[in-house]
Structure formats: structure tokens, C-alpha cells
Amino acid sequence: MGDKKMIIFYETLSVRKQKRMKNYHYDIIQQQK
């Protein structure tokens, strides 16, 4: 049970990180226009 919680925790963390990276790249593209 504890392992499953940790896996879910890390999955949500990586998803958040991916979203943040996308927003970061998007901001850079917007600034270059």
C-alpha cells in the first residue's frame, strides 16, 4: 500500500514538472516574437 502511494506521488510530481517545462518553453517562445 505504501509503495503504491509513493508511485502515485512520484507520477504526479513528474507530470507537474512536465507541465512546468512546457510553460517555461512557451514563455521563451513568446518572448522571442
N, C-alpha and C positions, 0 to 999 in steps of 0.2 A: 504493500500500500504506500509506504513512504517513498519507494523508488518511483512509483507511478507519478506521485505528486511532483517529485523533482524533475522528471522528464517533462511533464506539462509545464512546469515553471520555466525550464530552460527553453522550451519551444516558444513560449510566449515572449521570452526575452529576445530570442533571435529574430522573431517576427517584428518586434518593436525596433530592433536595431536595423533591420532591412528597410522598414518604413522611414526611419530617420535618415538613412543613407540616401534613399530616393529623394526625400525632401531636400537634402543637402545638395545633391546634384542638380535638382530642379532650380534651386536658388542660384547656383552658379550659372546655369544656362540663362536664367532671366537677367542676371547682371550683365552678361556679355552682349545682350541685344542692344 
